């Protein structure tokens, strides 16, 4: 079992920056991919970006160039740095990770982009 604990998030004005982080506990040494999804009100959950064990990250086109995912395999953490935020980036952001056999989700952290 892997437990994910997210932190960060909050309210930010359009054009601003925000960072959310996620720490993995339990069998964290078994983790392969780490990344983030988000779900806006009334919409389906969608991929933001993911990293693999070599640190390579892939991003959704809508966030590429503005968002950066970093992972620390020693501390079993993954961070999402969000820059140039837009109002339509408002959503609950979920940390996700996988082992060889299962996917795990965090509880979600709210990011609101508004004046």
C-alpha positions in Angstrom: 0.0 0.0 0.0 1.0 3.6 -0.8 -0.5 6.6 0.9 -0.2 10.0 -0.7 -0.4 13.3 1.2 -0.8 16.5 -0.7 0.0 20.0 0.5 -0.1 23.5 -1.0 -2.9 24.9 -3.2 -5.1 27.8 -2.3 -6.2 31.0 -4.0 -4.1 32.9 -6.5 -4.8 35.7 -9.0 -4.6 35.1 -12.7 -1.0 35.3 -13.9 0.3 34.2 -10.6 2.2 31.1 -9.5 1.4 28.3 -7.0 3.1 25.1 -6.0 1.5 21.9 -4.8 3.4 19.0 -3.3 2.8 15.3 -2.6 4.6 12.9 -0.3 4.3 9.2 -0.6 4.3 6.9 2.4 4.2 3.2 2.9 5.7 1.1 0.1 7.0 4.2 -1.6 10.1 2.4 -2.8 7.9 0.4 -5.2 6.7 3.5 -7.0 7.3 4.0 -10.8 5.3 6.9 -12.2 4.4 10.0 -10.2 2.2 12.8 -11.4 -0.8 15.0 -11.2 -4.4 15.0 -12.5 -7.1 17.6 -11.9 -10.8 17.9 -11.9 -12.7 21.1 -12.5 -16.4 21.5 -11.3 -18.7 19.7 -13.8 -15.8 18.3 -15.8 -14.0 14.9 -16.0 -10.7 14.3 -14.3 -7.9 15.0 -16.7 -4.2 14.5 -16.8 -1.9 17.4 -16.0 1.4 15.6 -16.3 3.4 12.6 -15.1 7.0 11.6 -14.6 8.7 8.3 -14.9 11.7 6.9 -12.9 14.3 8.6 -15.1 12.7 12.0 -14.3 11.3 12.5 -17.8 8.0 14.4 -17.6 5.1 14.6 -20.0 2.5 17.3 -19.9 -1.0 18.0 -21.2 -0.7 20.5 -24.1 -2.8 23.0 -22.1 -0.1 23.3 -19.4 3.1 22.6 -21.3 5.6 25.4 -20.8 3.7 26.8 -17.7 3.7 23.9 -15.4 6.7 21.8 -14.2 6.7 18.5 -12.3 9.7 17.6 -10.2 10.2 14.4 -8.3 12.5 13.4 -5.5 12.9 9.7 -5.3 15.0 9.8 -2.1 12.2 11.5 -0.2 9.4 10.0 -2.4 7.9 13.4 -3.2 6.5 15.0 -6.3 5.9 18.7 -6.8 3.8 20.6 -9.3 5.0 24.2 -10.0 2.3 26.2 -11.8 3.1 29.5 -13.4 1.1 32.0 -15.5 -2.1 30.5 -14.0 -5.4 31.1 -15.7 -8.9 31.1 -14.3 -9.6 27.8 -16.1 -6.9 26.2 -14.2 -9.2 26.2 -11.2 -9.7 22.7 -10.1 -9.0 20.1 -7.5 -5.5 18.7 -8.1 -4.8 15.1 -7.4 -1.4 13.4 -6.9 -1.2 10.0 -8.5 1.4 7.3 -8.4 1.7 3.7 -9.5 3.5 0.6 -8.6 3.8 -2.5 -10.7 0.3 -3.6 -9.8 -1.7 -0.6 -8.6 -2.5 3.1 -8.9 -2.8 5.3 -5.9 -4.5 8.7 -5.6 -4.2 11.5 -3.1 -7.1 13.2 -1.5 -6.9 16.2 -3.7 -6.0 19.8 -3.0 -8.0 22.8 -4.2 -6.4 25.4 -6.5 -8.5 28.5 -7.2 -7.4 31.1 -9.8 -9.5 34.3 -9.4 -9.3 38.0 -8.7 
